[in-house]
Amino acid sequence: MESMHQMAQNAIGQTPPACRLTPEQAALIARNAEPLVAMGPEITAAFYDTLYAHRQTAEIFVDGERPMREKTFMQWWERTVRGPLDDDYWAWMAMVGLAHVARKVTNPMMLAMADFVAAFIGSNTHRLDLSEEDRRGLVDAFERVASVMSMIITYGHDRAVSAALFERSGMPSVLLTRLGEQTVREALADAKTELAL
Ligand code: HEM
């Protein structure tokens, strides 16, 4: 598997620049770091209340794990809002993504919760002392952070699964890729039959 820096940059590189976080958006977040850090305990509580309230996400955690998870999430939050949201940060997100794959956290769970963070900011920035322009800018900026994180996490998930297949099966990667493509074509044909298309 590629390094975490390569993984993050490969994921971001696949996306149109218009979909990425801009330096201005990153600067806007960092300029508002103090009030955003102060929101840390609240967003952390909302995040884990949500995960623990749903059976499938609650089942990921082991007994007594919540305090540790809250601590690492709060560290993530503080690093995110203080920045810098640079290559090292995105490489860290690639690693965090893999830590979740190892715990069987699925892509739908990760993407939903990345969106949860952005939505939390969307619903709470009115409490910050900001101009309307900066408030809107901050909401957009967090949507981009969530989106770039999601790009890296889903890409990392694919890479981890493919690497496991390549390494464990001993089959040449070209052959595995071809078999994978064939399986997808068959699944697509079945899907069209199912949907009567
Ligand atoms: C925006 C989404 C998320 C963020 C930013 C986030 C952040 C983090 C961070 C920073 C860590 C520490 C990683 C490390 O250094 O080892 C972590 C670990 C963990 N998270 Fe999340 N998380 C997210 C979503 C989720 C979801 C949806 C679940 C479960 C349904 C979850 C469950 C866990 C678990 C079980 C660990 C421990 C991993 C281990 O055993 O090493 N996280 N998370």
Residues whose N, C-alpha, C, O or C-beta is under 5 A from the ligand:
A	BS01	HEM	T57 I60 T72 F73 W76 V96 A99 R103 V105 M109 M110 M113 A114
